[in-house]
Amino acid sequence: MEMKGNDITDSVSDSSSPEDDYTMDSDSSSPKGDDITDSVSVESPQVSMEMKEEIICTYRKMETQSKWRLSTGKYVEDALFNFSMTVVYEQ
């Protein structure tokens, strides 16, 4: 499967934006100031195009009735797929 340009993110039609799917909760117990470090280390490998193609293939095979539907009407698998298409490094 050959991909060009934005084919990966265009491969699934989803009208919601990534901001709709993901929110950050503030946690008062989290470290402040200089204690916060970037979660992506220099040693984390990049996600390959082959891995993204495998994710796309697996996602396309998924049947909607097998997905976990939240009370908001969104599907967990859809949110995870959309997120996986935005990441650059494995974590």
ROSEFI-849364 format. One record per atom (N, C-alpha, C, O): x, y, z; residue in three letters; atom name. Coordinates in nm, 4 decimals, decimal comma, padded with zeros to 6 digits. Each point is the difference from the previous one (the first is absolute). Layout:
[[X; Y; Z]; 'ala'; 'CA']
...
***
This chain:
[[00,0844; -00,1178; 00,0000]; 'met'; 'N']
[[-00,0844; 00,1178; 00,0000]; 'met'; 'CA']
[[00,0886; 00,1236; 00,0000]; 'met'; 'C']
[[00,0751; 00,0219; 00,0951]; 'met'; 'O']
[[-00,0824; 00,0577; -00,1979]; 'glu'; 'N']
[[00,0846; 00,1177; -00,0106]; 'glu'; 'CA']
[[-00,0787; 00,1225; 00,0449]; 'glu'; 'C']
[[-00,1151; 00,0191; -00,0393]; 'glu'; 'O']
[[00,1789; 00,0636; 00,1221]; 'met'; 'N']
[[-00,0652; 00,1192; 00,0528]; 'met'; 'CA']
[[00,0771; 00,1233; -00,0447]; 'met'; 'C']
[[00,1229; -00,0019; -00,0068]; 'met'; 'O']
[[-00,1945; 00,1077; -00,0230]; 'lys'; 'N']
[[00,0628; 00,1245; -00,0407]; 'lys'; 'CA']
[[-00,0622; 00,1138; 00,0790]; 'lys'; 'C']
[[-00,1185; -00,0041; 00,0329]; 'lys'; 'O']
[[00,1971; 00,1041; -00,0030]; 'gly'; 'N']
[[-00,0519; 00,1212; 00,0627]; 'gly'; 'CA']
[[-00,0770; -00,0262; 00,1275]; 'gly'; 'C']
[[00,0519; -00,0612; 00,0933]; 'gly'; 'O']
[[-00,1749; 00,1072; -00,0893]; 'asn'; 'N']
[[-00,0849; -00,0144; 00,1178]; 'asn'; 'CA']
[[-00,0945; -00,1185; -00,0104]; 'asn'; 'C']
[[-00,1026; -00,0030; 00,0679]; 'asn'; 'O']
[[00,1357; -00,0958; -00,1526]; 'asp'; 'N']
[[-00,0872; -00,1151; -00,0179]; 'asp'; 'CA']
[[-00,0304; -00,0696; 00,1309]; 'asp'; 'C']
[[-00,1107; -00,0507; 00,0181]; 'asp'; 'O']
[[00,2051; 00,0469; 00,0729]; 'ile'; 'N']
[[-00,0220; -00,0703; 00,1269]; 'ile'; 'CA']
[[-00,1128; 00,0654; 00,0768]; 'ile'; 'C']
[[-00,0937; -00,0682; 00,0417]; 'ile'; 'O']
[[00,1006; 00,1984; -00,0220]; 'thr'; 'N']
[[-00,1031; 00,0662; 00,0782]; 'thr'; 'CA']
[[-00,1282; 00,0156; -00,0796]; 'thr'; 'C']
[[-00,1073; 00,0139; 00,0586]; 'thr'; 'O']
[[00,1162; -00,0160; -00,1913]; 'asp'; 'N']
[[-00,1188; 00,0109; -00,0830]; 'asp'; 'CA']
[[-00,0696; -00,1342; -00,0187]; 'asp'; 'C']
[[-00,1105; -00,0053; -00,0541]; 'asp'; 'O']
[[00,1738; -00,1033; 00,0984]; 'ser'; 'N']
[[-00,0541; -00,1324; -00,0273]; 'ser'; 'CA']
[[-00,1249; -00,0309; 00,0792]; 'ser'; 'C']
[[-00,0731; -00,0929; -00,0344]; 'ser'; 'O']
[[00,0468; 00,1682; 00,1392]; 'val'; 'N']
[[-00,1205; -00,0219; 00,0792]; 'val'; 'CA']
[[-00,0766; 00,1308; 00,0034]; 'val'; 'C']
[[00,0548; 00,1041; 00,0364]; 'val'; 'O']
[[-00,1814; -00,1095; -00,0743]; 'ser'; 'N']
[[-00,0783; 00,1222; 00,0054]; 'ser'; 'CA']
[[-00,0579; 00,0142; 00,1392]; 'ser'; 'C']
[[-00,0783; -00,0837; 00,0450]; 'ser'; 'O']
[[00,1178; 00,1914; 00,0236]; 'asp'; 'N']
[[-00,0480; 00,0281; 00,1340]; 'asp'; 'CA']
[[-00,0163; 00,1502; 00,0102]; 'asp'; 'C']
[[00,0964; 00,0746; -00,0176]; 'asp'; 'O']
[[-00,2179; -00,0298; 00,0459]; 'ser'; 'N']
[[-00,0249; 00,1433; 00,0008]; 'ser'; 'CA']
[[00,0456; 00,0670; 00,1278]; 'ser'; 'C']
[[00,0082; 00,1227; 00,0047]; 'ser'; 'O']
[[00,0220; -00,1998; 00,1002]; 'ser'; 'N']
[[00,0430; 00,0628; 00,1245]; 'ser'; 'CA']
[[00,1477; 00,0325; -00,0059]; 'ser'; 'C']
[[00,0782; -00,0709; -00,0633]; 'ser'; 'O']
[[-00,0412; 00,1783; 00,1297]; 'ser'; 'N']
[[00,1403; 00,0385; 00,0040]; 'ser'; 'CA']
[[00,0677; -00,0700; 00,1160]; 'ser'; 'C']
[[-00,0676; -00,0410; 00,0943]; 'ser'; 'O']
[[00,2019; 00,0257; -00,0985]; 'pro'; 'N']
[[00,0711; -00,0651; 00,1090]; 'pro'; 'CA']
[[-00,0255; 00,0670; 00,1348]; 'pro'; 'C']
[[00,0021; -00,0664; 00,1037]; 'pro'; 'O']
[[-00,0264; 00,1994; -00,1045]; 'glu'; 'N']
[[-00,0267; 00,0683; 00,1251]; 'glu'; 'CA']
[[-00,1288; -00,0502; 00,0639]; 'glu'; 'C']
[[-00,0133; 00,0036; 00,1223]; 'glu'; 'O']
[[-00,0831; -00,0510; -00,2038]; 'asp'; 'N']
[[-00,1251; -00,0521; 00,0539]; 'asp'; 'CA']
[[00,0211; -00,1321; 00,0710]; 'asp'; 'C']
[[-00,0738; -00,0327; 00,0930]; 'asp'; 'O']
[[00,1739; -00,0443; -00,1354]; 'asp'; 'N']
[[00,0188; -00,1339; 00,0512]; 'asp'; 'CA']
[[00,0890; -00,0073; 00,1227]; 'asp'; 'C']
[[-00,0101; -00,0952; 00,0774]; 'asp'; 'O']
[[00,0952; 00,1913; -00,0583]; 'tyr'; 'N']
[[00,0988; -00,0098; 00,1057]; 'tyr'; 'CA']
[[-00,0038; 00,1237; 00,0877]; 'tyr'; 'C']
[[-00,0043; 00,1126; -00,0496]; 'tyr'; 'O']
[[00,0060; -00,1342; 00,1795]; 'thr'; 'N']
[[00,0081; 00,1115; 00,0927]; 'thr'; 'CA']
[[00,1086; -00,0291; 00,1004]; 'thr'; 'C']
[[00,0307; -00,1156; 00,0291]; 'thr'; 'O']
[[00,0269; 00,2209; 00,0232]; 'met'; 'N']
[[00,1033; -00,0141; 00,1011]; 'met'; 'CA']
[[-00,0607; 00,0348; 00,1352]; 'met'; 'C']
[[-00,0584; 00,1071; 00,0166]; 'met'; 'O']
[[00,0718; -00,1960; 00,0782]; 'asp'; 'N']
[[-00,0455; 00,0272; 00,1351]; 'asp'; 'CA']
[[00,1157; 00,0584; 00,0782]; 'asp'; 'C']
[[00,1118; -00,0511; -00,0051]; 'asp'; 'O']
[[-00,1392; 00,1587; 00,0777]; 'ser'; 'N']
[[00,1056; 00,0537; 00,0849]; 'ser'; 'CA']
[[00,0001; -00,0786; 00,1291]; 'ser'; 'C']
[[-00,1049; -00,0233; 00,0601]; 'ser'; 'O']
[[00,2209; -00,0168; -00,0185]; 'asp'; 'N']
[[00,0160; -00,0812; 00,1207]; 'asp'; 'CA']
[[00,0864; 00,0782; 00,0970]; 'asp'; 'C']
[[00,1167; 00,0277; -00,0274]; 'asp'; 'O']
[[-00,1750; 00,0078; 00,1412]; 'ser'; 'N']
[[00,0737; 00,0819; 00,0953]; 'ser'; 'CA']
[[00,1184; -00,0742; 00,0590]; 'ser'; 'C']
[[00,0884; 00,0623; 00,0589]; 'ser'; 'O']
[[-00,0846; -00,1951; -00,0735]; 'ser'; 'N']
[[00,1122; -00,0757; 00,0543]; 'ser'; 'CA']
[[00,1155; -00,0128; -00,0985]; 'ser'; 'C']
[[00,1038; -00,0574; 00,0330]; 'ser'; 'O']
[[-00,1215; 00,1109; -00,1543]; 'ser'; 'N']
[[00,1064; -00,0115; -00,0994]; 'ser'; 'CA']
[[00,1138; 00,0951; 00,0341]; 'ser'; 'C']
[[-00,0220; 00,1036; 00,0627]; 'ser'; 'O']
[[00,1445; -00,1388; -00,1042]; 'pro'; 'N']
[[00,1154; 00,0839; 00,0302]; 'pro'; 'CA']
[[-00,0117; 00,1362; -00,0657]; 'pro'; 'C']
[[-00,0626; 00,0130; -00,1052]; 'pro'; 'O']
[[00,1206; 00,0864; 00,1647]; 'lys'; 'N']
[[-00,0044; 00,1374; -00,0509]; 'lys'; 'CA']
[[00,1397; 00,0453; -00,0415]; 'lys'; 'C']
[[00,1008; -00,0546; 00,0448]; 'lys'; 'O']
[[-00,0975; 00,1541; -00,1300]; 'gly'; 'N']
[[00,1252; 00,0661; -00,0354]; 'gly'; 'CA']
[[00,1009; -00,0906; -00,0670]; 'gly'; 'C']
[[-00,0325; -00,0703; -00,0957]; 'gly'; 'O']
[[00,1572; 00,0720; 00,1467]; 'asp'; 'N']
[[00,1117; -00,0722; -00,0610]; 'asp'; 'CA']
[[-00,0114; -00,1510; 00,0128]; 'asp'; 'C']
[[00,0755; -00,0726; -00,0647]; 'asp'; 'O']
[[-00,1671; 00,0238; 00,1457]; 'asp'; 'N']
[[-00,0143; -00,1440; 00,0196]; 'asp'; 'CA']
[[-00,0672; -00,0681; -00,1190]; 'asp'; 'C']
[[00,0082; -00,1220; -00,0139]; 'asp'; 'O']
[[-00,0741; 00,1990; -00,0717]; 'ile'; 'N']
[[-00,0716; -00,0570; -00,1144]; 'ile'; 'CA']
[[00,1001; -00,0261; -00,1118]; 'ile'; 'C']
[[00,0780; 00,0878; -00,0369]; 'ile'; 'O']
[[-00,0812; -00,2099; -00,0165]; 'thr'; 'N']
[[00,0884; -00,0347; -00,1114]; 'thr'; 'CA']
[[-00,0841; -00,0450; -00,1176]; 'thr'; 'C']
[[-00,1145; -00,0419; 00,0163]; 'thr'; 'O']
[[00,1714; 00,0509; -00,1327]; 'asp'; 'N']
[[-00,0677; -00,0432; -00,1208]; 'asp'; 'CA']
[[-00,0123; -00,1517; 00,0023]; 'asp'; 'C']
[[00,0981; -00,0698; 00,0255]; 'asp'; 'O']
[[-00,2189; 00,0177; -00,0522]; 'ser'; 'N']
[[-00,0218; -00,1440; 00,0067]; 'ser'; 'CA']
[[00,0623; -00,0744; -00,1182]; 'ser'; 'C']
[[00,0137; -00,1222; 00,0056]; 'ser'; 'O']
[[00,0240; 00,1927; -00,1120]; 'val'; 'N']
[[00,0637; -00,0632; -00,1150]; 'val'; 'CA']
[[00,1509; 00,0142; 00,0166]; 'val'; 'C']
[[00,0554; 00,1095; -00,0094]; 'val'; 'O']
[[00,0089; -00,2220; 00,0339]; 'ser'; 'N']
[[00,1448; 00,0055; 00,0168]; 'ser'; 'CA']
[[00,0677; -00,0046; -00,1359]; 'ser'; 'C']
[[-00,0632; -00,0316; -00,1008]; 'ser'; 'O']
[[00,1910; 00,0630; 00,0986]; 'val'; 'N']
[[00,0780; -00,0011; -00,1229]; 'val'; 'CA']
[[00,0059; -00,1412; -00,0565]; 'val'; 'C']
[[00,0149; -00,0178; -00,1209]; 'val'; 'O']
[[-00,0265; -00,0825; 00,2070]; 'glu'; 'N']
[[00,0145; -00,1389; -00,0418]; 'glu'; 'CA']
[[-00,1282; -00,0617; -00,0565]; 'glu'; 'C']
[[00,0049; -00,1117; -00,0514]; 'glu'; 'O']
[[-00,1192; 00,1802; 00,0591]; 'ser'; 'N']
[[-00,1252; -00,0547; -00,0505]; 'ser'; 'CA']
[[00,0057; -00,0107; -00,1514]; 'ser'; 'C']
[[00,0322; 00,0974; -00,0681]; 'ser'; 'O']
[[-00,0632; -00,2151; 00,0150]; 'pro'; 'N']
[[00,0031; -00,0161; -00,1462]; 'pro'; 'CA']
[[-00,1191; 00,0693; -00,0659]; 'pro'; 'C']
[[-00,1077; 00,0114; 00,0585]; 'pro'; 'O']
[[00,1297; 00,0338; -00,1800]; 'gln'; 'N']
[[-00,1080; 00,0605; -00,0756]; 'gln'; 'CA']
[[-00,0967; -00,1086; -00,0461]; 'gln'; 'C']
[[00,0395; -00,1141; -00,0241]; 'gln'; 'O']
[[-00,1664; 00,1513; 00,0124]; 'val'; 'N']
[[-00,1011; -00,0914; -00,0523]; 'val'; 'CA']
[[00,0193; -00,0066; -00,1507]; 'val'; 'C']
[[-00,0027; 00,1028; -00,0677]; 'val'; 'O']
[[00,0218; -00,2209; 00,0158]; 'ser'; 'N']
[[00,0265; -00,0166; -00,1425]; 'ser'; 'CA']
[[-00,1293; 00,0069; -00,0812]; 'ser'; 'C']
[[-00,1094; -00,0196; 00,0529]; 'ser'; 'O']
[[00,1241; 00,0476; -00,1813]; 'met'; 'N']
[[-00,1153; 00,0001; -00,0904]; 'met'; 'CA']
[[-00,0625; -00,1392; -00,0051]; 'met'; 'C']
[[-00,1217; -00,0136; -00,0122]; 'met'; 'O']
[[00,2060; -00,0904; 00,0217]; 'glu'; 'N']
[[-00,0522; -00,1369; -00,0008]; 'glu'; 'CA']
[[-00,0899; -00,0247; 00,1202]; 'glu'; 'C']
[[-00,1038; -00,0650; -00,0118]; 'glu'; 'O']
[[00,1443; 00,1177; 00,1288]; 'met'; 'N']
[[-00,0805; -00,0180; 00,1200]; 'met'; 'CA']
[[-00,1332; 00,0746; -00,0127]; 'met'; 'C']
[[-00,1044; -00,0518; 00,0395]; 'met'; 'O']
[[00,1085; 00,1733; -00,0946]; 'lys'; 'N']
[[-00,1241; 00,0765; -00,0187]; 'lys'; 'CA']
[[-00,0910; -00,0703; -00,1008]; 'lys'; 'C']
[[-00,1218; -00,0016; 00,0178]; 'lys'; 'O']
[[00,1789; -00,0561; -00,1225]; 'glu'; 'N']
[[-00,0794; -00,0742; -00,0974]; 'glu'; 'CA']
[[-00,0659; -00,1211; 00,0650]; 'glu'; 'C']
[[-00,1147; -00,0326; -00,0307]; 'glu'; 'O']
[[00,1869; -00,0342; 00,1207]; 'glu'; 'N']
[[-00,0559; -00,1149; 00,0716]; 'glu'; 'CA']
[[-00,1157; 00,0442; 00,0906]; 'glu'; 'C']
[[-00,1015; -00,0691; 00,0096]; 'glu'; 'O']
[[00,1170; 00,1826; 00,0557]; 'ile'; 'N']
[[-00,1071; 00,0542; 00,0852]; 'ile'; 'CA']
[[-00,1226; 00,0310; -00,0848]; 'ile'; 'C']
[[-00,1122; -00,0327; 00,0387]; 'ile'; 'O']
[[00,1331; 00,0955; -00,1540]; 'ile'; 'N']
[[-00,1106; 00,0335; -00,0898]; 'ile'; 'CA']
[[-00,0720; -00,1264; -00,0455]; 'ile'; 'C']
[[-00,1230; -00,0058; 00,0008]; 'ile'; 'O']
[[00,1997; -00,0951; -00,0405]; 'cys'; 'N']
[[-00,0580; -00,1263; -00,0470]; 'cys'; 'CA']
[[-00,0843; -00,0656; 00,1096]; 'cys'; 'C']
[[-00,1114; -00,0457; -00,0253]; 'cys'; 'O']
[[00,1654; 00,0417; 00,1462]; 'thr'; 'N']
[[-00,0714; -00,0605; 00,1123]; 'thr'; 'CA']
[[-00,1263; 00,0793; 00,0324]; 'thr'; 'C']
[[-00,1051; -00,0583; 00,0267]; 'thr'; 'O']
[[00,1153; 00,1902; -00,0289]; 'tyr'; 'N']
[[-00,1145; 00,0863; 00,0304]; 'tyr'; 'CA']
[[-00,1120; -00,0196; -00,1020]; 'tyr'; 'C']
[[-00,1173; -00,0075; 00,0365]; 'tyr'; 'O']
[[00,1534; -00,0005; -00,1626]; 'arg'; 'N']
[[-00,1012; -00,0163; -00,1060]; 'arg'; 'CA']
[[-00,0746; -00,1330; 00,0110]; 'arg'; 'C']
[[-00,1153; -00,0100; -00,0417]; 'arg'; 'O']
[[00,1805; -00,0918; 00,0975]; 'lys'; 'N']
[[-00,0637; -00,1306; 00,0160]; 'lys'; 'CA']
[[-00,0987; -00,0030; 00,1167]; 'lys'; 'C']
[[-00,0853; -00,0884; 00,0077]; 'lys'; 'O']
[[00,0976; 00,1861; 00,0833]; 'met'; 'N']
[[-00,0833; 00,0037; 00,1193]; 'met'; 'CA']
[[-00,1450; 00,0310; -00,0351]; 'met'; 'C']
[[-00,0280; 00,0915; -00,0775]; 'met'; 'O']
[[-00,0623; -00,1674; 00,1342]; 'glu'; 'N']
[[-00,1416; 00,0241; -00,0217]; 'glu'; 'CA']
[[-00,0519; 00,0940; 00,1081]; 'glu'; 'C']
[[00,0372; -00,0114; 00,1168]; 'glu'; 'O']
[[-00,1237; 00,1045; -00,1571]; 'thr'; 'N']
[[-00,0503; 00,1008; 00,0934]; 'thr'; 'CA']
[[-00,0687; -00,0640; 00,1201]; 'thr'; 'C']
[[00,0166; 00,0481; 00,1121]; 'thr'; 'O']
[[-00,0920; -00,1537; -00,1319]; 'gln'; 'N']
[[-00,0709; -00,0626; 00,1119]; 'gln'; 'CA']
[[00,0948; -00,0658; 00,1003]; 'gln'; 'C']
[[-00,0412; -00,0334; 00,1111]; 'gln'; 'O']
[[00,1673; 00,0145; -00,1492]; 'ser'; 'N']
[[00,0995; -00,0568; 00,0906]; 'ser'; 'CA']
[[00,0769; 00,1067; 00,0774]; 'ser'; 'C']
[[00,0798; -00,0321; 00,0881]; 'ser'; 'O']
[[-00,1038; 00,1594; -00,1212]; 'lys'; 'N']
[[00,0714; 00,1090; 00,0664]; 'lys'; 'CA']
[[-00,0688; 00,0371; 00,1311]; 'lys'; 'C']
[[-00,1188; -00,0253; 00,0196]; 'lys'; 'O']
[[00,1970; 00,0858; 00,0690]; 'trp'; 'N']
[[-00,0495; 00,0443; 00,1295]; 'trp'; 'CA']
[[-00,0570; 00,1405; -00,0161]; 'trp'; 'C']
[[00,0736; 00,0952; -00,0256]; 'trp'; 'O']
[[-00,2057; -00,0830; 00,0410]; 'arg'; 'N']
[[-00,0685; 00,1283; -00,0172]; 'arg'; 'CA']
[[-00,0182; 00,0658; 00,1363]; 'arg'; 'C']
[[-00,0513; -00,0610; 00,0939]; 'arg'; 'O']
[[00,0943; 00,1862; -00,0850]; 'leu'; 'N']
[[-00,0133; 00,0761; 00,1231]; 'leu'; 'CA']
[[-00,1366; 00,0683; 00,0049]; 'leu'; 'C']
[[-00,0690; 00,0094; -00,1015]; 'leu'; 'O']
[[00,0306; 00,0380; 00,2198]; 'ser'; 'N']
[[-00,1294; 00,0673; 00,0156]; 'ser'; 'CA']
[[-00,0074; 00,1271; -00,0833]; 'ser'; 'C']
[[-00,1094; 00,0477; -00,0300]; 'ser'; 'O']
[[00,2235; 00,0074; -00,0075]; 'thr'; 'N']
[[00,0039; 00,1197; -00,0849]; 'thr'; 'CA']
[[-00,0290; -00,0324; -00,1461]; 'thr'; 'C']
[[-00,0186; 00,0903; -00,0816]; 'thr'; 'O']
[[00,0148; -00,2195; 00,0485]; 'gly'; 'N']
[[-00,0228; -00,0423; -00,1375]; 'gly'; 'CA']
[[00,1285; -00,0255; -00,0763]; 'gly'; 'C']
[[-00,0033; -00,0495; -00,1127]; 'gly'; 'O']
[[00,1154; 00,0825; 00,1722]; 'lys'; 'N']
[[00,1292; -00,0232; -00,0655]; 'lys'; 'CA']
[[00,0475; -00,1418; 00,0285]; 'lys'; 'C']
[[-00,0394; -00,0618; 00,0989]; 'lys'; 'O']
[[00,1252; 00,0113; -00,1883]; 'tyr'; 'N']
[[00,0563; -00,1331; 00,0151]; 'tyr'; 'CA']
[[00,1454; 00,0095; 00,0440]; 'tyr'; 'C']
[[00,0769; 00,0795; -00,0539]; 'tyr'; 'O']
[[-00,0403; -00,1601; 00,1509]; 'val'; 'N']
[[00,1361; -00,0008; 00,0534]; 'val'; 'CA']
[[00,0992; -00,0330; -00,1101]; 'val'; 'C']
[[00,1032; 00,0660; -00,0116]; 'val'; 'O']
[[-00,1323; -00,1657; -00,0682]; 'glu'; 'N']
[[00,0916; -00,0424; -00,1061]; 'glu'; 'CA']
[[00,0224; 00,1109; -00,1030]; 'glu'; 'C']
[[00,1100; 00,0130; -00,0537]; 'glu'; 'O']
[[-00,2129; 00,0665; 00,0259]; 'asp'; 'N']
[[00,0147; 00,1121; -00,0938]; 'asp'; 'CA']
[[00,0954; 00,1047; 00,0568]; 'asp'; 'C']
[[00,0859; 00,0517; -00,0714]; 'asp'; 'O']
[[-00,1013; -00,0206; 00,2007]; 'ala'; 'N']
[[00,0872; 00,0985; 00,0638]; 'ala'; 'CA']
[[00,1437; -00,0501; 00,0029]; 'ala'; 'C']
[[00,0928; 00,0764; -00,0265]; 'ala'; 'O']
[[-00,0735; -00,2044; 00,0584]; 'leu'; 'N']
[[00,1352; -00,0558; 00,0025]; 'leu'; 'CA']
[[00,0624; -00,0004; -00,1398]; 'leu'; 'C']
[[00,1185; 00,0291; -00,0160]; 'leu'; 'O']
[[-00,1990; -00,0621; -00,0841]; 'phe'; 'N']
[[00,0511; 00,0018; -00,1368]; 'phe'; 'CA']
[[00,0424; 00,1409; -00,0395]; 'phe'; 'C']
[[00,1093; 00,0197; -00,0531]; 'phe'; 'O']
[[-00,1954; 00,0780; 00,0787]; 'asn'; 'N']
[[00,0323; 00,1390; -00,0354]; 'asn'; 'CA']
[[00,1265; 00,0457; 00,0712]; 'asn'; 'C']
[[00,0838; 00,0677; -00,0595]; 'asn'; 'O']
[[-00,0695; -00,1040; 00,1859]; 'phe'; 'N']
[[00,1212; 00,0358; 00,0734]; 'phe'; 'CA']
[[00,1230; -00,0691; -00,0601]; 'phe'; 'C']
[[00,1053; 00,0618; -00,0156]; 'phe'; 'O']
[[-00,1198; -00,1894; -00,0175]; 'ser'; 'N']
[[00,1151; -00,0743; -00,0537]; 'ser'; 'CA']
[[00,0487; 00,0581; -00,1323]; 'ser'; 'C']
[[00,1170; -00,0157; -00,0347]; 'ser'; 'O']
[[-00,2035; 00,0812; -00,0383]; 'met'; 'N']
[[00,0410; 00,0603; -00,1271]; 'met'; 'CA']
[[00,0754; 00,1318; 00,0217]; 'met'; 'C']
[[00,0619; 00,0516; -00,0930]; 'met'; 'O']
[[-00,0668; 00,0033; 00,2152]; 'thr'; 'N']
[[00,0677; 00,1272; 00,0264]; 'thr'; 'CA']
[[00,1371; -00,0184; 00,0666]; 'thr'; 'C']
[[00,0818; 00,0920; -00,0014]; 'thr'; 'O']
[[-00,0563; -00,2085; 00,0592]; 'val'; 'N']
[[00,1256; -00,0182; 00,0735]; 'val'; 'CA']
[[00,1171; -00,0217; -00,0960]; 'val'; 'C']
[[-00,0156; -00,0538; -00,1096]; 'val'; 'O']
[[00,1313; 00,0971; 00,1542]; 'val'; 'N']
[[00,1208; -00,0132; -00,0800]; 'val'; 'CA']
[[00,0943; -00,1036; 00,0636]; 'val'; 'C']
[[00,0722; -00,0710; -00,0700]; 'val'; 'O']
[[-00,0744; 00,0638; 00,2022]; 'tyr'; 'N']
[[00,0897; -00,0906; 00,0735]; 'tyr'; 'CA']
[[-00,0793; -00,1025; 00,0802]; 'tyr'; 'C']
[[-00,1081; 00,0294; 00,0510]; 'tyr'; 'O']
[[00,1634; -00,1504; -00,0407]; 'glu'; 'N']
[[-00,0564; -00,1008; 00,0876]; 'glu'; 'CA']
[[00,0261; 00,0417; 00,1435]; 'glu'; 'C']
[[00,1019; 00,0622; 00,0301]; 'glu'; 'O']
[[-00,1933; -00,0964; 00,0574]; 'gln'; 'N']
[[00,0192; 00,0338; 00,1413]; 'gln'; 'CA']
[[-00,0242; -00,1200; 00,0861]; 'gln'; 'C']
[[00,0113; 00,0085; 00,1222]; 'gln'; 'O']
***
